[in-house]
Amino acid sequence: MVMSALEERVPEDYVELLYVTPEMVTKSEAILSKFASLHRRRKLARIVIDEAHCVSQWGHDFRPDYKELGEVRARFPGVPIMALTATATENVKIDVIHNLAMEGCEQYTQSFNRPNLTYEVRPKPKHAEMMESIAEIITKRYKGQTGIIYALSRKNCEKVAEELFTVYKIKAAHYHAALKPVEKKQVQQDWQAGKWQVIVATIAFGMGIDKANVRFVIHQTMPKSLEGYYQETGRAGRDGKLSGCYLYFGYQDTTILRKFIEDGEGNNEQKERQRSMLNRMSQFCENKVDCRRVEVLSYFGERFQKEDCNGTCDNCSSTSVYEAIDRSKETRIALSIVRHLKTENLTLVNYADIMRGYRSAKVTSCNFDKMDSFGQVKHLRKNDVEALLYRLISENALREESQINKAGFASTYLK
């Protein structure tokens, strides 16, 4: 019926907005034929791409069919295009603009800060103890209020939801990609209507979800990236009211997620990007000192003063005392190496390898291992060196510069 309506003399009388998946647009010649007909008749008003970070191979949720939308767009010259996303780093933004041929476009942005959300990272104990902790959060802090728990696997989703329901008498249901479409729809409708207090889900749950009164988001497992963390926690408190975000972090999760990357799809360059995003997420979880809000906003290129956090993250509200370690020597070494090699296009990981004395393929092929400064910070762990470099970026001592490389992809270099 919709397809035939597109052939009407005045199609806008029948269809004002047409929602289609990128997969359908890129693979269906029938749809493209209808669009071509609309374009010839000047009836194709505009193209709007939601979740546009999926266009970028730098994005945390890259989908190849999204990238092909650039080729689809080229078929319809003169049609305005808009790309929307809530989770684009500077690098992703540049990649999206390049892939969709939107150079010179107008850009509208707003702050990434969600002042009504609180952030807390907790050590991940054994399963039984963690379930007790999760149930305590829900029953004592959010009694009768709605929330989302993100789990790593389908099996884990079902297990956690069942335990919450049977052991702790919390109205919880599971949601994952293996459910039939009718089952997914029913779970969503029941949750929206208040039948279920809690949805235990994989990342399959979220696209198109807009329930304003979600009071808490709990990550039972660390997300694969800060973009994913920001997007998933961002489903809490959309009504502007105070809401909590809790993450249970264990090193074993990093190992599991790293194996997912190695066993997953993608070329070496894509997997290296995924590893880099996972490392940054792991550093965020390990950090018990710096303001969580500063860390998240800095990742998206936004400056924020920790004094403005007002104790709304666990690190800023903590009374724990930590020993300060003087890293001025290591800082001078880092700044000296970057200054010396500033004309080279090197990533943060490349510089960390040089500082630690790690002979990666990039380091040895460019003879950086012959430098006097090679390995001068070998006493520090890889994560510590990378954390130091990220800190120098946040302090504006160093900067990341995104460029389109020879392969046509966006790359971020340290300058």
Protein Blocks (a to p, Z undefined) as FASTA:
>chain_A
ZZmmmmpmblmlmmmbdcddfklmmmmmklmmmmmmmmmnopafbacdehkllmpmkbmk
bcfklmmmmmmmmmmghiacddddfbdcfklmmmmmmmnopghiacddddfbdfkbccdd
dddddfklmmmmmmmmmmmmmgoiacddddfblklmmmmmmmmmmmnopacddddfkbcf
klmmmmmmmmmnomambdcddfkboghpacfklcbdcdfbdcfbfklmmmmmmmgoklop
acdddddddfklmmmmmmmmmmmgcdfklmmmmmmmmmmmmmmmmpmkbcfklmmmmmno
pacdfklnnopafklmpcbdcddddfklmmmmmmmmmmmmmmpccdfklmmmmmnopacf
klmmnopmmpmkgoklmmbcfklmmmmmmmmmmnomaccdddddfkopacdddZZ
